[in-house]
């Protein structure tokens, strides 16, 4: 059955590659996924460009496992030498936009869901959700459908991890900061220079060490990445605006980090969003232990995914290599998809039966 599921998954992935699915434009790939599941006899739900389904013998008295990955892609970069929408296989590699991020994970999870779909007397229910807008952290993807999925026990989020176990993921906050001064004529040294007002705060961002340090990631990382002040050479600027990229660890919530920042700097600070939260799953969680039993290793992931939108324990794990994501001539090995499906099934078999 695994071999048959693998062939069907690869064929679906080829169809997905051939169908442009940029974020907010995923209607055609949503239709492909919906038809794929319907042809397998699965009852589906669809809202916007999101498709989800439950196992045939769903029991509301049992806990539910969420299997999730996304079907949107970034736009191909200018360095592509191959047609990004032409699925081609060379030397065991399937080339095409979205093949690695995260098409291989998505079709592997779909195959895994189908493997368990008609099985009775499982310890868990399954919910498979193929969602949109992951690449832009949009609000009409996983975040939009979570309230419609019911109570969930834990999730496997499909992202390319070489099928290793990402048991923690950094959160992300972007901070817009403004230091205020008072304008004046530069020749007469009038006013209060907002650039000089901003400098101590910028120094603080680059030197401050949060007291709590994550075991998975180490310290929180804050980087000042943009700055803007002044309108002409002879006017002392009244404002200095700068942007800070904050990679939050599982040692703090985003809200806690924001409060600490606001307590320490004089500039006005606003977070664009606190949605993209740090996440983690306990090492002793059954799904993590199942992966370890099968020879998988654990690590903390520096990249952000839809895992940040979940308020339940979640494991990020999938075929492919994160280093290939968003690169020209993106590809995934066919053997990685085969291994991914097999390992997903073997891990889950250890806990659902």
C-alpha positions in Angstrom: 0.0 0.0 0.0 2.9 2.4 0.8 4.3 1.9 -2.8 0.9 2.7 -4.4 0.4 5.7 -2.1 3.9 7.0 -3.0 3.2 6.8 -6.7 -0.1 8.7 -6.3 1.6 11.3 -4.1 4.3 11.9 -6.7 1.8 12.3 -9.5 -0.2 14.8 -7.4 3.0 16.7 -6.7 3.7 16.9 -10.4 0.2 18.3 -11.0 0.7 20.9 -8.2 4.1 22.0 -9.6 2.4 22.5 -13.0 -0.2 24.7 -11.4 0.9 28.2 -10.3 -0.2 28.8 -6.6 1.3 32.0 -5.4 0.1 33.1 -2.0 -3.5 34.4 -2.2 -3.8 32.8 -5.7 -4.1 29.1 -4.7 -7.6 28.4 -6.0 -6.4 26.0 -8.7 -4.2 23.9 -6.4 -7.0 23.8 -3.8 -9.2 22.3 -6.5 -6.5 19.7 -7.4 -6.2 18.7 -3.8 -10.0 18.6 -3.3 -10.4 16.4 -6.4 -7.6 14.1 -5.3 -9.3 13.4 -2.0 -12.7 13.1 -3.5 -11.4 10.5 -6.0 -10.1 8.5 -3.0 -13.6 8.5 -1.5 -12.9 11.1 1.2 -15.5 13.7 2.2 -13.9 17.1 2.2 -14.4 20.6 3.6 -13.3 23.7 1.7 -13.2 27.3 2.8 -11.4 29.9 0.6 -8.3 28.2 -0.7 -8.1 25.7 2.2 -9.1 22.0 2.0 -9.5 19.7 5.0 -10.9 16.3 5.8 -11.4 13.9 8.7 -10.9 10.1 8.9 -13.9 7.9 8.0 -14.4 6.6 11.5 -14.0 9.9 13.3 -15.0 9.6 16.9 -15.7 12.8 18.8 -14.7 11.1 22.0 -11.1 10.5 20.8 -8.3 13.0 20.5 -7.5 14.3 17.0 -4.1 14.6 15.3 -3.8 17.5 12.8 -1.7 16.8 9.7 -1.0 20.1 8.1 1.1 21.6 5.2 0.7 24.4 2.8 0.2 24.5 -1.0 1.1 28.1 -1.8 4.5 29.0 -3.1 6.8 32.0 -3.4 7.3 33.5 -6.8 10.2 32.0 -8.8 13.4 34.0 -8.6 15.3 35.3 -11.7 18.1 32.7 -11.4 15.9 29.8 -12.5 17.4 27.9 -15.5 14.5 25.5 -15.7 10.8 26.2 -16.2 9.5 26.4 -12.6 6.1 25.1 -13.6 7.4 22.1 -15.6 7.8 19.0 -13.4 10.9 17.2 -14.6 12.7 14.2 -13.1 16.5 13.9 -13.6 18.7 11.6 -11.6 16.0 10.9 -9.1 15.2 14.6 -8.5 11.8 16.1 -9.1 12.3 19.7 -10.2 9.8 22.5 -10.0 8.6 25.4 -7.9 7.2 24.3 -4.6 8.5 20.7 -5.0 10.6 21.0 -1.8 8.7 23.8 0.0 6.4 22.3 0.8 4.9 20.1 -1.9 6.8 17.0 -1.0 5.6 17.4 2.6 2.1 18.1 1.6 1.7 15.0 -0.7 3.4 12.8 1.9 1.0 13.9 4.6 -1.9 13.4 2.2 -0.7 9.8 1.5 -0.3 9.2 5.2 -3.8 10.4 5.9 -5.2 8.1 3.2 -3.3 5.2 4.8 -5.2 5.7 8.0 -8.4 7.1 6.6 -10.5 3.9 6.5 -8.9 2.1 9.5 -11.1 1.4 12.5 -10.4 1.3 16.2 -7.6 3.8 16.2 -6.6 5.6 19.4 -6.8 9.0 17.6 -8.8 10.7 14.9 -7.0 12.3 11.9 -7.6 15.7 10.4 -5.7 16.5 7.2 -5.6 20.3 6.3 -4.0 21.6 3.2 -3.8 25.3 3.7 -3.0 28.6 2.0 -1.0 31.7 2.5 1.8 30.2 4.6 4.5 32.0 2.6 3.1 35.4 3.5 2.0 34.5 7.0 -1.5 35.4 5.9 -4.7 35.3 7.9 -6.8 33.3 5.3 -4.8 30.1 5.6 -4.4 27.8 8.6 -5.4 30.6 11.0 -8.7 30.9 9.2 -9.6 27.2 9.4 -8.4 26.3 12.9 -11.7 27.3 14.5 -13.5 24.9 12.2 -11.4 21.9 13.0 -12.6 21.2 16.5 -10.4 20.2 19.4 -7.0 19.1 18.4 -4.5 17.1 20.6 -1.3 17.8 18.6 -0.1 18.5 15.1 2.5 17.4 12.6 3.4 20.4 10.4 4.9 19.4 7.1 8.0 21.4 6.3 11.3 20.2 4.8 13.4 18.9 7.8 15.0 15.9 6.1 12.5 13.9 8.3 14.3 15.0 11.4 12.2 16.2 14.4 12.0 20.0 14.8 10.7 20.1 18.4 10.8 23.9 18.7 10.5 26.8 16.4 11.5 30.4 16.8 8.7 33.0 16.8 9.0 36.3 14.9 8.1 39.9 15.8 8.8 42.9 13.7 9.0 46.1 15.8 8.5 49.6 14.4 10.3 52.1 16.6 10.2 55.9 16.7 12.6 58.2 18.6 11.3 61.7 18.9 13.3 65.0 19.0 12.6 68.5 17.9 13.4 70.0 14.5 15.7 73.0 14.1 18.2 74.6 11.8 21.4 72.6 11.6 23.6 75.7 11.2 22.4 77.2 14.5 22.4 73.9 16.3 18.8 74.3 17.1 16.4 71.5 18.1 16.9 68.0 19.5 18.3 65.5 17.0 16.1 62.4 17.0 19.0 60.4 15.5 21.0 61.0 18.6 17.9 60.1 20.7 17.6 56.8 18.8 21.3 55.8 19.2 21.1 54.6 22.8 18.1 52.5 22.1 19.7 51.0 19.0 22.7 50.1 21.1 20.4 48.5 23.7 18.8 46.3 21.0 22.3 45.1 19.9 23.6 44.4 23.3 20.8 43.3 25.6 20.7 39.7 26.8 17.4 38.3 28.0 17.7 36.5 31.4 16.1 33.3 30.3 17.9 31.3 27.6 16.2 28.6 25.5 17.7 25.1 25.6 16.8 24.6 22.0 17.9 27.9 20.5 20.0 29.8 23.0 19.4 33.6 23.4 16.7 35.7 21.7 18.2 37.5 18.7 17.3 41.1 18.0 18.6 42.9 14.8 18.1 46.5 13.8 17.5 46.2 10.1 16.1 49.5 8.8 16.4 53.2 9.7 15.0 56.4 8.4 15.5 60.0 9.6 15.7 63.5 8.1 14.4 65.2 5.1 17.2 67.5 4.1 20.8 68.2 5.1 20.2 71.5 7.0 17.3 70.4 9.2 17.7 68.6 12.5 15.3 65.6 12.3 12.4 65.6 14.7 11.9 61.8 14.3 14.1 58.8 13.7 12.3 55.6 12.7 13.9 52.2 12.8 12.8 48.6 12.5 13.9 45.7 14.6 13.7 42.0 13.6 13.2 39.9 16.8 13.5 36.1 16.7 11.8 34.9 19.8 12.5 31.6 21.5 10.4 29.3 23.5 11.8 30.9 26.7 9.3 33.8 26.3 6.0 34.7 24.7 6.0 37.4 22.1 4.0 39.6 24.5 6.6 39.2 27.3 9.4 40.2 24.9 7.5 43.2 23.8 6.8 44.3 27.4 10.5 44.0 28.2 11.5 46.0 25.2 9.1 48.8 26.0 10.3 48.9 29.6 14.0 49.4 28.5 13.9 51.8 25.6 12.8 55.5 25.3 11.6 55.2 21.7 8.0 54.5 21.0 7.7 50.7 20.1 4.9 49.0 18.3 4.8 45.3 17.2 3.4 44.8 13.7 2.0 41.5 15.0 2.4 39.1 17.9 0.7 36.2 15.9 3.9 34.4 14.9 4.6 32.7 18.3 7.5 30.5 19.3 6.4 26.9 19.6 7.6 23.7 21.0 6.6 20.1 21.9 8.0 18.1 24.8 10.7 15.6 24.2 8.7 13.0 26.1 5.6 13.5 23.9 4.5 10.2 22.3 5.0 11.4 18.7 8.5 12.7 19.4 9.4 9.5 21.2 8.1 7.5 18.3 10.4 9.4 15.9 13.4 8.9 18.2 12.6 5.2 18.4 12.8 5.2 14.6 16.3 6.8 14.6 15.2 10.4 14.1 17.1 13.3 15.8 15.6 16.4 17.5 16.6 20.0 16.9 15.3 23.6 17.2 14.2 25.2 13.9 15.4 28.7 13.1 12.8 29.3 10.4 9.1 30.2 10.9 6.1 28.3 9.6 2.4 27.9 10.2 3.4 26.1 13.4 3.6 29.6 14.9 -0.2 29.9 14.6 -0.9 26.8 16.6 -1.7 26.8 20.3 -1.3 23.0 20.7 1.9 20.9 20.8 3.2 20.6 17.3 6.1 18.8 15.6 7.6 20.2 12.4 8.8 17.3 10.3 8.9 16.5 6.6 10.8 15.3 3.6 13.1 17.6 1.7 15.8 20.1 2.8 15.1 23.6 4.1 18.3 24.8 2.5 16.6 24.2 -1.0 13.6 26.3 -0.2 13.1 29.4 -2.3 16.2 28.6 -4.4 16.4 28.5 -8.1 15.7 25.2 -9.8 14.1 23.9 -6.6 13.9 20.1 -6.3 13.1 17.2 -4.1 14.4 13.6 -4.3 11.8 11.1 -5.1 13.4 8.9 -2.5 12.8 11.6 0.1 9.0 11.4 -0.6 9.1 7.6 -0.4 11.0 7.8 2.9 8.7 10.6 4.2 5.5 8.6 3.7 7.0 5.5 5.2 8.4 7.3 8.3 5.2 9.3 8.9 3.2 6.1 8.8 5.7 4.2 11.0 5.8 7.0 13.6 2.0 7.3 13.8 1.5 3.5 13.9 3.5 3.5 17.1 0.9 5.7 18.8 -2.5 5.3 17.1 -2.8 1.5 17.4 
